[in-house]
Amino acid sequence: MRTIIITGASGGLAQEMVKLLPEDRLILLGRNQEKLENLYAKHPQAECIGLDITDSSAVQKLVEELTQRYGKIDILVNNAGYGIFEAFDSISDQQVREMFEVNTFALMQLSRLIGAHMKAAGKGHIVNIVSMAGLVATAKSSLYSATKFAAIGFSNALRLELMPFSVYVTTVNPGPIRTTFFDQADPDGTYVKAVDRYILEPDFVAKKIVNTFGKAKRELNLPWLLNLTHKLYTLFPRISDKLASKMFNYK
């Protein structure tokens, strides 16, 4: 039986992943333990833990407890994250710090702590759910994209360091997913309207992610059209900048 940690476990994408993992021991982390327990009461091997992942001391303590209890963690899925889509001069310093704490620093800490145990065991898989926004920036995504570019850079370097120890690191870079993510990120619906043609269903993304577990897959970019956009952006950056500057730049 595999032992799998999933952060941001109350989110729509995590809920779909859990449905596909009935035979695994799941450690599901989220801010609201009661909500987690209500969501996953029927899963026979789910342990729900309320945790503020920005509390580094609490995270370190939990990792120590889990490794002592289960011996090893087979898969870590860093799924927690949120976004705000605002003009760069409308974002406060506090918003910058808070988003980096969740989207980047918490991901880095859990990857480092769990990764060290996986390195010692000579086996494991870290799956970091990042975003297509970490590959292709658009107008009004300056803060969100910055946190995701950083997460991808960290993951790419971590992959190289863990490769000799048979520990895999995969970045999952989806476009927009039809979940409650946009309730906070885009309360007036402007961004969702702009990207409607690219919106992915969470069950589709979950299947793609779960299919990578235990495999040496470098990255998973979805949907194919945005993945093509990323490749064109790399080949033709000046033209892409002109196009991207107009995308989602609604008043």
Secondary structure, DSSP 8 states (H G I E B T S, - for coil): --EEEESSTTSHHHHHHHHT-TTSEEEEEES-HHHHHHHSTT-TTEEEEE--TT-HHHHHHHHHHHHHHHS---EEEE---------GGG--HHHHHHHHIIIIIHHHHHHHHHHHHHHHHT-EEEEEE--GGGTS--TT-HHHHHHHHHHHHHHHHHHHHHGGGTEEEEEEEE--BSSTHHHHH-TTSHHHHHTGGG-B-HHHHHHHHHTTTTS---EEEESHHHHHHHHHHHH-HHHHHHHHHHTT---
